Structures are given as C-alpha cells and as structure tokens.
C-alpha cells in the first residue's frame, strides 16, 4: 500500500475464472458518439499522478466506504 509500507501484498494461486488480460478499444464508442478525448492517455495518467500523489489512500478508501453505508 502506498500509505502503509508495512502492509504486504498477498498473492493467491490463479483460479480458472481469473481474467488474465483486458484490452480496451475506444474506437467503437468514439465512432458511435462522435466523441474525442481532450488529452492523450499518457497526459491524463501523468496529470492524475501529479494531482493525487500526496493523498492518503487509506483515508480516501475509509471515507468512501462510510459514504456507501
């Protein structure tokens, strides 16, 4: 975890129904809706990482969990 380096990732054996890869292709959506992204994927990821780098994700998770109750 980003906010708690003491936590360890636990890997489990692969299950028969696990999805190994997902591929997204926005072209059908773009064609149907005449939509175009304003920024490239790389620019969007860079912007997200820069804007969210200082957040405590455990606190965010806990807040969102409370909102769902």
N, C-alpha and C positions, 0 to 999 in steps of 0.2 A: 504494500500500500504506500502511496506517496506520502501520506501524512503520518504513517506509523511504520518506520523501517524495521521494527521488531517483528512485525507480522510476517509470516512465511506463506508462500503460495503452495497450495497442496494440489498436486496433480493426481488424477484418478485414471484408471485404465480406460481406454477408448471403448465406447459402447457401440453396438451395431447401428443404432439410430442417430449417432452423432453426425452432424454436418461437418465435413472436412474443409470445404471451401464455399464461399459465397461470392458471386460476381454480380455487380450492379452495372446495368447499362441504361443510362437515362434517355437514350435516343428515341424510344417509342413515346415516352412521356413528352419529350421536347416536341416531337412531330405532332402529337395529338393536341397539345395545349398551346402551341406556338410560344413556348417559354424558353428563355435563355438565361443562364446564370450570370450574375453581375461580376463575380470574381471566380478565378480558377480554383480547382480543388486545392492545389498547393497553397495558394494565397489564403484560402479560407482556413485551412488547418494551421498555418502559421499565425494568423490573426487569433484563432481560438486559443492556441497555446500561449501566446503573449498575454491575452486578456485574462486567462484563467490560471496562470502559473502560481499565483500567490494564495489560491483558495485552499481551505482546509476541507478536503472532500469528505471526510467522515462527518463533519458538521453539516455539510450540504445534504448528505445522504440521510442523516438523522432528521433534519428539518423536513425533507420531502416525505419521509416515512410518516412523520406526525401529521402532515397535511392530508395524507391518504386515509387516516383514521376517522 
